[in-house]
């Protein structure tokens, strides 16, 4: 089978890129031929298909002329270069099926239109809510709260895209255009990593065909064996957060919880736009002596920190689906404490394979951490590893190939 993988980034950046590259690896291991379509970027991994990639654009660069900003705004709505380049790639590669991931902004849904015109069966992995809402996070970063709507008008009135009237108009226009064109409606099958995401799409009025697929958990056996964990009851009262330091990750709630836990320490691993604010908040709350901002750590160094922590905490404030931080933590020797939001309760059963607390509730988080000693942690860790063990690469490989065959048969 010849499969075309489409994603806006062709370098390892976050969870969406992780599953994009893992999918390619598993398809090639199964003997299938894979081509890629993406955006040029200095960090890109090499591929012979990069000759068709679209030009790089930095949407965060503020030093642009008005005309340049207008052109970028139109590119978000409809990227003509992406439409033309993927059409030429299709004509050369002649894929049997296309698998899209995040295509908006850098590529735009114009690529979906090109695939439809060439009659290529298409599946799209839903990593967020962009296919139904102009606000792909369903989160208002300026107000630090959820924003449940598919309305372009509300998007503009609330200035929900980076608190910008202009950017909110662009994303609303993008939604209206592609609703009119039926760009997403002609996708043959949408793949969701959580039951929650499917239900949320339905609640917002989405009618496309969706199915649950379990993204694979990459085993960390090498790192775990070379960094043996301390027995849980012998570990100091040190807890760990690792991930992006941004409002939707809930680190502010975590800091406020530790005000109520004077005997416990917190290590925060990661970078992000909230870093300065969070450090100032720790000072203001008087907990800066017990909260350590580590910066970036990966691989063996991060695994050592996980294996010496009392718990890994995920205080998410937005609708997480199947976050890799959660899945990686479940296969470790450290219990997971996570907020009860989005797809997290699809995976974590409170008191069985991890712990849940009310999202945004610092008091409930503090209470949850205080009760850990009352549980059989060894049994919870066994259950957590069993849960992670259900999300195997072989299972994902079998499921994804079966779904490709399904859309091919309906072509």
C-alpha positions in Angstrom: 0.0 0.0 0.0 1.2 3.6 -0.7 0.3 6.0 2.1 0.7 9.8 2.1 1.2 11.3 5.6 0.3 15.0 5.9 1.3 17.2 8.8 2.3 20.8 9.2 5.6 20.0 11.0 8.2 17.5 9.8 10.3 17.6 13.0 9.7 16.3 16.5 8.0 19.1 18.4 5.1 17.7 20.5 2.6 14.9 20.8 1.1 15.3 17.3 4.5 15.0 15.7 5.3 12.0 17.9 2.4 10.1 16.6 3.0 11.3 13.0 6.5 9.9 12.9 5.6 6.7 14.8 2.8 6.1 12.3 5.4 6.4 9.5 7.8 4.0 11.2 5.2 1.3 11.8 3.8 1.6 8.3 7.3 1.1 6.8 8.1 -1.8 9.2 4.9 -3.4 7.8 6.3 -3.1 4.3 4.2 -0.2 3.0 5.5 2.8 1.1 5.2 6.2 2.8 5.5 9.7 1.4 5.3 13.0 3.4 3.8 16.4 2.9 4.6 19.3 5.2 6.2 22.7 5.6 9.9 23.6 5.2 11.7 24.2 8.4 15.4 24.2 9.5 14.7 21.4 12.0 13.0 19.1 9.5 14.0 15.5 9.2 15.3 14.7 5.7 13.0 13.2 3.1 13.0 13.0 -0.7 9.5 14.5 -0.7 10.5 17.8 0.8 10.8 19.2 -2.7 7.0 19.5 -2.5 6.9 21.1 1.0 5.4 24.6 1.4 7.4 27.7 2.4 7.9 28.3 6.0 6.0 31.1 7.8 6.5 32.2 11.3 3.0 33.3 12.6 4.5 34.7 15.8 6.8 37.3 14.1 5.3 40.7 15.0 7.7 42.7 12.8 5.7 42.3 9.6 4.2 44.9 7.3 0.5 45.2 7.1 0.5 43.6 3.6 2.6 40.7 4.8 0.1 40.1 7.7 -2.8 40.2 5.3 -1.1 37.6 3.1 -0.4 35.4 6.1 -4.0 35.7 7.2 -5.2 34.6 3.8 -2.7 31.7 3.8 -4.2 30.4 7.1 -7.6 30.4 5.4 -6.5 29.0 2.1 -2.9 28.1 1.2 -2.8 28.0 -2.6 0.8 26.8 -2.6 -0.1 23.8 -0.4 -3.0 23.0 -2.7 -0.8 23.1 -5.8 2.2 21.3 -4.3 0.3 18.4 -2.8 -1.5 18.0 -6.1 1.8 17.6 -7.8 3.0 15.1 -5.1 -0.2 13.1 -5.6 0.4 12.9 -9.3 3.9 11.6 -8.8 3.4 9.3 -5.8 -0.2 8.1 -6.6 -1.1 7.2 -3.0 -3.7 4.6 -2.2 -4.8 6.5 0.9 -3.8 9.8 2.7 -3.5 10.1 6.5 -3.7 13.7 7.7 -2.8 15.0 11.1 -2.6 18.8 11.9 -3.1 20.6 8.6 -4.5 24.0 9.6 -2.6 27.3 9.5 0.7 26.3 8.0 -1.0 24.1 5.3 -4.7 24.9 5.7 -7.6 22.6 4.8 -6.8 23.4 1.1 -4.9 20.1 1.2 -8.1 18.2 2.0 -9.7 19.8 -1.0 -6.8 18.7 -3.2 -7.1 15.1 -1.9 -10.8 15.1 -2.5 -10.4 16.4 -6.1 -7.9 13.6 -6.8 -10.3 11.0 -5.2 -7.8 9.9 -2.6 -9.5 8.2 0.4 -8.5 10.3 3.4 -8.4 9.7 7.2 -7.7 12.5 9.6 -6.4 12.1 13.2 -8.1 14.6 15.5 -5.5 16.0 17.9 -7.7 18.9 18.9 -11.0 20.6 18.0 -10.1 22.6 14.9 -12.3 20.5 12.6 -15.4 21.8 14.4 -14.4 25.1 16.1 -12.4 28.2 15.2 -10.6 27.8 18.6 -8.8 24.5 18.3 -8.1 24.3 22.1 -11.6 25.2 23.2 -9.7 27.3 25.8 -9.5 31.1 26.3 -5.9 31.8 27.1 -6.5 35.4 28.1 -9.2 34.5 30.6 -7.6 31.1 31.5 -10.9 29.2 31.2 -12.6 26.7 28.9 -14.4 28.1 25.8 -17.0 25.6 24.6 -18.3 26.8 21.2 -18.1 26.1 17.5 -19.4 29.7 16.7 -17.3 32.0 14.5 -19.3 35.0 15.7 -18.6 34.1 19.3 -14.9 33.6 18.4 -14.8 37.2 17.1 -16.9 38.8 19.9 -14.8 37.0 22.6 -11.5 37.7 20.8 -10.7 34.1 21.9 -7.7 33.7 19.5 -4.8 35.1 21.5 -7.1 38.0 22.6 -6.8 39.4 19.1 -9.7 40.8 17.1 -7.9 40.3 13.8 -6.7 36.8 14.5 -10.2 35.8 15.8 -11.7 37.1 12.5 -9.2 35.1 10.5 -10.0 31.9 12.3 -13.7 32.5 12.1 -13.4 33.2 8.3 -11.4 30.0 8.0 -14.2 28.0 9.6 -16.9 29.6 7.5 -15.1 29.1 4.2 -14.3 25.4 4.9 -17.8 24.8 6.2 -19.1 26.2 2.9 -16.6 24.1 0.9 -17.3 21.0 2.9 -13.5 20.5 3.3 -13.8 18.4 6.5 -17.1 16.8 5.6 -15.5 14.9 2.7 -12.8 13.3 4.9 -13.7 9.6 4.9 -12.9 8.8 8.5 -11.8 10.8 11.6 -9.6 9.0 14.2 -10.0 10.0 17.8 -7.6 9.1 20.6 -10.4 9.4 23.2 -14.1 8.7 23.6 -14.4 12.1 25.2 -13.2 13.9 22.1 -15.8 12.0 20.0 -18.6 13.0 22.4 -17.5 16.7 22.5 -17.5 16.9 18.7 -21.0 15.4 18.7 -22.1 17.9 21.3 -20.8 20.8 19.1 -22.8 19.5 16.1 -20.2 17.5 14.1 -21.6 14.9 11.8 -18.5 13.3 10.3 -17.7 9.6 10.8 -15.4 9.1 13.8 -13.8 6.1 15.5 -11.6 5.6 18.6 -8.0 4.5 18.0 -5.4 4.0 20.8 -2.2 5.8 20.1 0.8 3.7 20.9 2.8 4.1 24.0 6.5 4.0 23.3 8.2 1.6 25.8 10.8 3.2 28.1 12.4 -0.1 29.2 15.9 1.0 28.5 15.7 4.1 30.5 13.8 2.4 33.3 16.3 -0.4 33.7 19.3 1.9 33.7 17.5 4.2 36.3 16.0 1.9 38.9 13.3 3.5 41.0 13.5 3.9 44.7 10.8 1.9 46.6 7.9 4.3 46.8 7.7 4.4 50.6 11.4 5.4 50.8 11.1 8.4 48.5 11.2 11.9 49.9 8.0 14.1 49.7 9.0 15.5 46.3 6.4 15.7 43.5 7.0 16.3 39.8 5.4 18.2 36.9 6.9 18.0 33.5 5.5 19.6 30.3 4.8 22.9 28.7 4.5 25.9 31.1 1.4 27.5 29.6 -2.1 28.3 31.1 -4.0 25.3 29.9 -1.5 22.9 31.7 -2.7 24.1 35.1 0.6 24.8 36.8 -0.9 27.8 38.6 -3.4 25.5 40.3 -0.5 23.2 41.2 1.4 26.0 42.9 -1.7 27.1 44.8 -2.2 23.5 46.0 1.4 23.4 47.4 0.6 26.4 49.6 -1.7 23.9 51.5 1.1 21.3 51.6 3.9 22.8 53.6 5.8 19.5 54.1 6.1 18.8 50.4 8.4 19.9 47.6 7.7 20.4 43.9 9.9 20.1 40.9 8.8 21.7 37.6 10.4 20.5 34.4 9.8 22.4 31.2 9.6 25.7 29.4 6.8 27.9 28.1 5.2 31.3 28.0 4.0 31.2 31.6 7.5 30.5 33.1 8.2 34.1 34.4 4.6 34.4 35.7 4.8 31.1 37.5 8.1 31.9 39.2 6.7 35.3 40.4 3.6 33.5 41.7 5.7 31.0 43.6 7.5 34.0 45.2 4.2 35.7 46.0 2.8 32.6 47.5 5.9 32.1 49.7 6.7 28.7 48.4 9.7 29.5 46.2 12.0 27.6 48.7 10.0 24.4 48.1 9.4 24.8 44.3 12.3 24.2 41.9 12.0 25.2 38.3 14.4 22.8 36.6 14.1 23.9 33.0 14.3 21.4 30.2 15.2 17.8 30.8 14.7 14.7 28.6 15.5 11.1 28.3 17.6 9.5 31.1 17.7 12.7 33.2 14.0 13.1 33.2 13.4 9.4 33.9 15.7 9.6 37.0 13.6 12.5 38.2 10.3 10.5 37.6 11.7 7.5 39.4 12.5 9.4 42.5 9.3 11.5 42.7 6.4 10.6 45.0 4.0 11.3 42.1 3.8 12.8 38.7 1.1 15.5 38.6 -1.0 16.5 35.5 -3.2 19.5 36.5 -4.7 20.1 33.0 -7.2 22.8 32.6 -8.1 22.1 29.0 -9.6 19.1 27.3 -6.6 16.8 27.1 -7.2 13.6 25.0 -4.5 11.0 25.3 -1.6 13.1 26.5 1.9 11.5 26.1 2.9 12.8 29.5 0.2 10.7 31.0 0.9 7.6 29.0 4.7 7.8 29.5 4.1 8.2 33.3 1.7 5.2 33.5 4.5 2.9 32.5 6.9 4.3 35.0 7.3 3.3 38.7 5.6 6.5 39.9 1.9 7.0 40.4 0.0 9.6 38.4 -2.2 12.3 39.8 -4.3 14.0 37.1 -7.3 16.3 36.7 -10.6 14.8 35.8 -11.0 16.6 32.4 -11.2 15.7 28.7 -10.0 12.2 27.8 -7.9 11.7 31.0 -10.8 9.8 32.8 -11.0 7.5 29.8 -7.6 6.2 30.9 -7.2 6.9 34.6 -9.5 5.2 37.1 -9.3 7.0 40.4 -7.8 4.8 43.1 -7.2 1.9 40.6 -4.4 2.8 38.2 -3.9 6.4 39.3 -5.6 9.3 41.0 -8.1 12.0 39.8 -8.9 15.4 41.2 -11.3 18.1 40.2 -9.8 20.2 37.4 -8.9 23.7 38.6 -9.5 22.9 42.3 -6.2 23.4 44.2 -7.8 22.3 47.5 -9.0 19.0 46.0 -5.5 18.4 44.5 -3.9 19.1 47.9 -6.4 16.7 49.5 -5.6 14.0 46.9 -1.9 14.2 47.5 -2.4 14.0 51.2 -4.3 10.7 50.9 -1.7 8.9 48.8 -0.2 7.1 51.8 -3.6 5.4 52.5 -3.5 3.4 49.2 -1.8 0.3 48.1 0.6 2.1 45.7 2.3 -1.1 44.5 -1.1 -2.4 43.3 -1.9 0.9 41.6 1.5 0.9 39.8 0.8 -2.7 38.5 -2.6 -1.6 37.2 -1.0 1.5 35.6 1.6 -0.6 33.8 -1.2 -2.9 32.6 -3.1 0.1 31.2 0.0 1.4 29.4 0.6 -2.2 28.1 -2.7 -2.2 26.3 -1.6 0.7 24.1 1.0 -1.3 22.1 2.5 -0.3 18.8 1.5 -3.6 17.3 -2.2 -2.9 18.2 -2.0 0.6 16.7 -0.4 -0.8 13.5 -3.1 -3.4 13.2 -5.9 -0.9 13.8 -4.6 1.7 11.4 -4.0 -0.7 8.6 -7.5 -2.1 9.0 -9.0 1.4 8.9 -7.0 2.2 5.7 -8.4 -1.0 4.1 -11.9 0.0 5.2 -11.8 3.4 3.5 -10.2 1.9 0.4 -13.0 -0.6 0.1 -15.6 2.2 0.3 -13.7 4.3 -2.3 
